[in-house]
């Protein structure tokens, strides 16, 4: 599972979701949940595109879902 970092953007007035392990993989949404959902779709699109072009796909560092790791900034 790839790490997703979500923060509020005062400039854009949306939640921004970034995937640090996948360069340029960013999504947004009007709600935290929408940003998370959009980020999950962006991850799949990022991977599909990388496969299509034969680019390296980093292995996910992994997130332990039993330990709270989500931080809202």
C-alpha positions as CSV (number, residue, x, y, z in Angstrom):
1,X,0.0,0.0,0.0
2,X,1.4,3.4,-1.0
3,X,1.5,6.2,1.6
4,X,-1.0,9.0,0.8
5,X,-0.5,12.4,2.5
6,X,-3.5,14.6,2.6
7,X,-3.5,18.2,3.6
8,X,-5.9,21.2,3.2
9,X,-4.9,23.9,0.6
10,X,-6.0,27.4,1.7
11,X,-5.0,28.6,-1.8
12,X,-7.1,26.1,-3.7
13,X,-9.8,25.5,-1.0
14,X,-9.5,21.7,-1.5
15,X,-7.9,18.7,0.2
16,X,-4.7,17.7,-1.7
17,X,-3.6,14.1,-1.6
18,X,0.0,13.4,-2.5
19,X,1.7,10.0,-3.0
20,X,5.4,10.6,-2.1
21,X,6.6,7.3,-3.5
22,X,5.2,8.0,-7.0
23,X,6.6,11.2,-8.5
24,X,4.0,13.6,-9.6
25,X,1.1,11.5,-8.3
26,X,-1.3,14.0,-6.8
27,X,-5.1,14.3,-6.5
28,X,-7.5,16.6,-4.8
29,X,-11.1,16.7,-3.6
30,X,-13.6,18.9,-1.8
31,X,-13.7,16.5,1.1
32,X,-11.0,14.4,2.8
33,X,-12.7,11.2,1.6
34,X,-13.0,12.4,-2.0
35,X,-9.3,13.3,-2.0
36,X,-8.4,9.9,-0.7
37,X,-10.6,8.2,-3.3
38,X,-9.2,10.3,-6.1
39,X,-5.6,9.5,-4.9
40,X,-6.4,5.8,-5.0
41,X,-7.5,6.2,-8.6
42,X,-4.5,8.3,-9.4
43,X,-2.2,5.6,-8.1
44,X,-3.7,3.0,-10.4
45,X,-3.5,5.4,-13.4
46,X,0.2,6.2,-12.5
47,X,1.0,2.5,-12.4
48,X,-0.9,1.7,-15.6
49,X,1.0,4.5,-17.4
50,X,4.4,3.4,-16.0
51,X,3.7,-0.2,-17.2
52,X,2.7,1.1,-20.6
53,X,6.0,2.9,-21.1
54,X,8.1,0.3,-19.3
55,X,9.0,2.7,-16.5
56,X,10.2,1.6,-13.1
57,X,7.4,1.2,-10.5
58,X,8.6,1.6,-6.9
59,X,7.6,-1.0,-4.4
60,X,5.2,0.4,-1.8
61,X,6.9,1.0,1.6
62,X,3.7,-0.4,3.1
63,X,1.5,1.1,5.7
64,X,0.4,-0.8,8.9
65,X,-3.3,-0.3,9.0
66,X,-3.3,-1.4,12.7
67,X,-1.3,1.6,13.6
68,X,-2.9,5.1,13.1
69,X,-0.7,6.9,10.5
70,X,-3.1,9.3,8.9
71,X,-2.4,12.9,9.8
72,X,-4.6,15.8,8.7
73,X,-2.6,19.0,8.4
